[in-house]
Amino acid sequence: MKILAFETSCDDTGVAIIEDGTEVLANVKHSQVEHSVWGGVVPEIAARLHSERWRTVLEECLKQAGLAINDIDAFAVTAGPGLQTSLLVGTTAASFLSFLYQKKLIPVHHIAGHIASVALEREVSDFKFPALSLVASGGHTEFYVCEDFSHVEKVGQTIDDAVGEAFDKVAKLLHLGYPGGPLVSHHAEKGDTKAFDFPRPLLAKDSLDFSFSGVKAAVYRLVHTVETAPSRIQDEKFISDVCASFEQTVVDIFLTKLDRALKKFPEISSVHFTGGVSANKRLRMEIEQFCKVRKVQFFTTAKFEYSTDNAAMIGSAAYFAYRKNPKIAKVQFVDANPGLGIDGELER
């Protein structure tokens, strides 16, 4: 089954063609660098750029796959959550094509896409279930217990800032630029992980929820304390040490929460780490080693490009959801829903 998928939930215009949930026939994305001058995504600018570029991205995707739209079996699109105006561009484009070519249209929850992203370029038989999926993307830092790629239950979430937002805030405080995650990671490679002892909020004893506002605030206080000494705030070693210490704090929080989750759900056979933050090499390495010691499978995306927002993961999630429940497919307009929730069967 060939699915052509759209992803426009934030500032990346993505179109991909996926076959049977795992084979990537084409995956094209246009990132909006225009937001860097603002230090974050401006919704109105994002929506306008999506509107201008989705047709070009679609044409390039079909060209790379060597296919015509008539070769496609169904369309898929991110229906939410995300920026409403950005989502609207994708849902309008997919709905128009679905109606014009009279093909099925499968609405997909953005986080369901991240959960399914580990299946791309792999065999489904490689995975053992139930799995624990740690999704760290944008405003989301969440745990899901997955019976398979289309039946999931949320068991933990952030109660304030998500880890990706904390990375961006640290980068902004240190004047590193945007997006912050890769920049903090780069500077952390040269820093001392023990230079600064930032708090590690773990909440209640058995809680699988996350909190990063305290860590972010601690970095803020540290940076502002040294702003009276301009030579230090511009010192490369200071910046690298802050980044390394912050990154180590995130590692410690994640490993503690993963340990709690595996004790709470002893039936878990594998751990999946997905979302934009999973592109962080240190986090990948530490979680992989954690899983190796505890003798559970570990999976993250086969390629870094599948970690950040992309349409390939949306096509994958659409396939697994449709195979489990064909009734989710529509041939009509799909509404953009920025507050869309995820449930066990991915039904809407």
N, C-alpha and C positions, 0 to 999 in steps of 0.2 A: 504494500500500500504506500503510494507516494503522497506525501503531505507537504504543501507549500505553506510556510508559516511566516507570520509577521510579528515583530517585537518592537514596540515603540513606547514602552512604559515610562521612559525617562529621557535620556539625551542621546541614545544610540538608535539609529534607524537600521533595523535588521530584517533580512529576508533570507530564508533557507528552505532547502528541499531535503526532506528526510524520508528514507524508505524503511518501512517496518520498524520504526522506532529507534534504530541504532545506526544505520548507514547514512552518512552525510554525503549527499550528492553535490551540494553546494551550500556555502554559508557565507553570506556577504553582509558586511556591517559598515556603516558610515558613522564615525564618532564626531560629535559636535565640539570642536576645540574652541568655538566662539565663547563658551561660558567661562573659560579660564580667567579672563580679565575681571570677572565678577566674583571669583572665588567660590562659585557654586552654580547650580543649574537655575536659570531663569525660565520659568514655565512658558511664558509667552514666546520667547525666542525659540525654545525647544520645539514647540508646536509648529511654528512657522517653518523651521528648517525641516522638520519631518514632512510637512506638506510639499515642500519644494523637492525633496529628494527621494521619496519612497518609490516613485516610478522608475527612476534611474537605477536604484538598488535592485528592484524587481527584475528589470531587464538584464542586469549584470548576472544575477543569480540564475536566471533561465539559461543565459549564454554559457555560464560555467558548467551547468549540469547537462547542457546539450539537449534541452527539452523545450517543448511548447506548453502553454497552459493546458491545452487539451490532453496532454499526457498526465496531468495531475489528477489524482483521485479525490482529494479533498483539500480544503484550506483550513488553516488554524490561525488564531490570533490571541495575543495577550489581552484579556478583558479587564484585568485588574490584578492586584492593586498597582498604583502608580500615580503619575500626574494626569489629572483628568483630561486636559487639553491634548497632551501627547497620546494618551490612550485612544482618544477619539479619532485621531488621524489613522491609526492602525485599524481600529474596528470599522471605520467607514470604508477604508480601502478594501479590506477583506470581505466586508459585507457586499460591497458593490461587485467585486469579482465573483463571489459566490452566487449572487443573483443573476449576473450576466451570463455565466457559464453553467448555471444550474448544477453546481457541485456542493457537496456537504461543507458546512462551516463549523469548526469545533472551537468553542471558547475555552481558553486555558488560564488558570491562575498562575501568576508570575512565579510564585514560590514552587508550585508544582513543576514548573520548568526547571528550576535549579535542582530540585530533588531528582528529576529524571536525567539531568545532564551527565551523570556518571555513566549512563548506559551508552552514550555516544561512542561509536567506534569500538564497541565491545560486544561480546556475546551475552545474551540475557542469562544463559546457563552458567555463566561465571559467578553469578551473585548468589549469596546465601541470605535467606530471609528467616525471621524478621530482622530488619536493619535499623540502626539508629542513624538518622540523618541530621547533621549539624549544618544549618544553613546560615551563612554570614554574608549578607548582601544588602547594600544600601541602608535602609532604615530597619532591617530585619536581622535579628540574631536569635535563632530558634532551634529547638530540638523537635524532631518528629520520629515516631516509631512507625516504620513502614512494613506492612504485610507484603506488599509488592510495590511496583512503581505507580500504582493508581489508587491504592488504599492506604491512607496515612492518617495519623492522629498526632496533633500537636501536644507535647508534654512539657514544654518549657519555652520561655520567650523573654525578651528584654522588657524591663519595667520602666526604662527611661531611654537613654541614648543607646543606639546600636553600636557595635564595635567598629563598623565602617565609618560611622559618623565621628567616633572618637579619633580614629586615625586621621580623618580630614581636619578635625579641630586641632590636633597636635601639630600637623603640618602648617596650619594657618598661624598658630602661635609662634612657630619657629621661622615663619616667612619662607617656607619651602616652595609653596605653590599649590596648584590644584590639577588633578585629583591627588589627595594626600597619601593614600595607602602605599603606592609604589615608591614615593619619595621618602617616606619614613622608613620603609624597608631598606632602601638603598643606603641611607645614612646609618641605619642600625648595624649594618654589616661591619662597620669600622668602630663601633662603640663598645662600651663596657656595660654589660647587662646588670651589673651590681652597683653601678655608680649612684643610682638614686632608688630609694625604697618607696615606690608608689603603693597606695592601698590596693587590696585585692578583695573587693566586695563579693562575698559568697552567699549573703542573705541567710535564711533559715537553714538549719542543719541538713535537711533533706531536699532543699529547694533546687530545682533545675532551671530556675529563672536566672536572668543576667541583669547586671547593673554596671554601667560604665561611666555614669555621670561623676562619681567620686574620683575616678582615675583622671578623667578629663580636668576636673577642678584642681586636682593636685598638680598637674602639669602647668596649668594656668598660674597657680600661686608661685611655683618655682620659677617660671619664666619671668613673671613680673617682679619677682624679688631681685633678679639680676639685671633688670632693664636699666637700673641706675648705673650699671657698669657696662657701657656700650661695647667695650673691647671683649667682654666675656660673652654677651649675647650673640656676637658675631663670630665667636670662636668655633671653629669646625669641630674640635673635640667635644666641647660642651653640647653642641647640637647632636653629634653622633651618640654621645652617652645618654642624652635624654631619649632619643629614638630607641636605642637598644634596651634601656631600662623599661620604657613603656611597652615595647614589643614583648619583653620577657614577662611583664605583668599579665598581658593578654594570654600568653602561653600558659602561665600558671593557673589562671582562671579557667581556661578551656579544659585543661587536663583534670583539674579538680572536679569540674562539672561532668566531664565524661566518665570519671571514676564513679561518681554518684549514680549516673544514669545506668551504667552497666551493673551496678549492685542492685538498683531498683528494678531493672528489667534483665534478669539473668538469662532469659531466653534469646537475647540479642546475639546474632551470629556475625554481624559485620557493622562497621562504622563507615559512613559516607560523609565527606567534608566537601561542601559546595558553596557557591556564591563568590562574589568578587574578592572577599578577604581570603578565600582559600587559595588564591594565587600567590599568597605570601609564602615564600620558600621555607622560612624557618617554622612557621606554623604547620605546614605540611609535614616537614621532617619530624617535628616533635610528636605530632599526633600519630604519624605512621609508626614511630618507635614505641609509643604508648600501646598501640594496638598489637604490635608484635610481641611485646612482653606479656600481654594478657591473652594472646593467642586467639584474637578475633580478626577477621578480614578487615582490610582497610582499602577504601577506594576514594579517590578524588578524580577530577575530570582527566580524561586522557590527554587533553591539550589545555594550555592556559587559556586559550581563546574561548573555551566553553565555560570557564569560571565566571567571567564577567557577563553582563547581559548580552544575550544573543538569540537569534531566532531558531537556531538548531535545537536548543533545549525545549523550545515551545513546540516544535514539530514532534519531538520525542514524547513529551508529556501528552500531547494530543493523541498520538497513536495508542499509548497504553490506556488512556482514559476511554477512548472510543472502543477499543477492543473489549474492555470490561463492561461498558454501557453504551451501545450505539445510539441510544435515545438522546445523548447530549448533543449530537450533531444537529445543525439547523440549516435551513436555506432561507434565511431572513436576516434582518439587521441585528447585530449583536451590540448591546449597550456597553459603553465604557463605564466601569464601576471602580473608582479609585479606592473604595473601602471594601472591595470584594474579600469575603472570607473563604477559607479553605476548610473542607470537611472530609470525612472518611472516604467517600466515594467520588469526590471531585464533581459532584452534581451541582447544577445551578438552577 
